[in-house]
Structures are given as structure tokens and as C-alpha cells.
Amino acid sequence: MAIRVLIADDQEMVRTGFRMIVDSQPDMEVVGEAADGAEAVALARRLRPDVCLFDIRMPAMDGLEATRVLAGPGVADPPRIVIVTTFDMDEYVYGALRGGAVGFLLKDSGPALLLEAVRAAANGESLVSPSITVRLLEHLAKPPAAPPPPREPLTDRELDVVRLVARGRTNDEIAAELYVSLSTVKTHLGSVHRKLATRNRVETAAWAWESGLMA
């Protein structure tokens, strides 16, 4: 089945460009467009897209607030949201990822990276623009406070998986490095999410860096 995508941006030209890129793929389709954050929230709740592409600066409600409303803490079955913006600012990156976004791209990243981010999000993975990944990890390596401990201790193999997730490895890459099957990696990730109370790879990576596991 095609990956169903919702696009939210206040510039019609940007929406049209993203639609052309997404609809050009045989495994994707745009199911809706929104010109502001409030409309994006309403459409996301009605259409239940697989992946949402949100700009940050939009009228009525900005992309960060729309992300928190749809995918923030306590929200059941949140959509997978990728922020796509021209603004490479630390507070936006952290706000987006803490608000529940699973990806953060700059608009000048190019069509290939945009499509990669959509597919990653649909597969339960995450993608952050390479230009800001190092800065993000440096920030997470120096947290203001330690994260809460796991609900249950992680096994050694689960810790191996968490480390690789924090280094940006995909499930296939993790399976290859650990010499296990893809289904085994997914089983470990499911257990990790349950024990850490994380909902996606970004939150798991953040826990790894904040807890000192990557030191």
C-alpha cells in the first residue's frame, strides 16, 4: 500500500513542489494539504495519514504546536511527523523532536532526502538533516538533567541496539552489525521502547545520549 502523506506549509508553491515530489513515487501519495497549523491538525485527525510534512512558521498555529497537539506526550497512536523548514535553529530542532516529530529536514536538503525521510518515518525510523545531526548530538551529550531510569533493566543486547540507534543506524544496518535478523532487531526495539517509555527512535537516541550511555 502507498504511504499516505499530508503536507502543511503556508506557501502554496512549497506545497505544490512537495506534492510533485511525493506523488512522483509509486509507493507514496499526497492525501491532503493545509495552509496553516490548525488546518493541519484537523486534516491529520480526519485523514489519518501515515506521514505528515510540517513547516514551522505557519499562521493560526505553528508547526511545532501542531506537532505537540498531534504527537506530544500522552497522545495515543500519534502520526509520524517530519518537520521541513528553512530555519536551522537549535530551539526549533529540539522543540520539534521533543514535541514528537520523528524527523527534521531543511527545505534545501533536496528531493532525495525528503523522500528518504518519508520512507524512514513510515518504517518507524527517523531522519535528521546531516548538517544539524552533529550539533544535536553534542547538545544531547550535555543534558541539563538525567533522564528517568528504565522501567526494567535493559539487556546487554538491547543496550547494543540502543547505542546503534543513537548513532543513526537503520534497522537493516543494526541487524548486519549485530549479526542478527531484522525481525530480532524489531523485537529488541519494541522491548526497548516499552522499558524506556519511548515512542520512536529519536526519543530512544535522546535517552542514550542523556543517560551517558554514549560517553
Sequence and secondary structure as in RCSB ss.txt:
>XXXX:A:sequence
MAIRVLIADDQEMVRTGFRMIVDSQPDMEVVGEAADGAEAVALARRLRPDVCLFDIRMPAMDGLEATRVLAGPGV
ADPPRIVIVTTFDMDEYVYGALRGGAVGFLLKDSGPALLLEAVRAAANGESLVSPSITVRLLEHLAKPPAAPPPP
REPLTDRELDVVRLVARGRTNDEIAAELYVSLSTVKTHLGSVHRKLATRNRVETAAWAWESGLMA
>XXXX:A:secstr
  EEEEEE S HHHHHHHHHHHHTSTTEEEEEEESSHHHHHHHHHHH  SEEEE SS SSS HHHHHHHHHSTT 
SS  EEEEEES   HHHHHHHHHTT SEEEEGGG HHHHHHHHHHHHTT  EE HHHHHHHHHHHTS SS     
SS   HHHHHHHHHHHTT  HHHHHHHHT  HHHHHHHHHHHHHHHT  SHHHHHHHHHHTTTT 
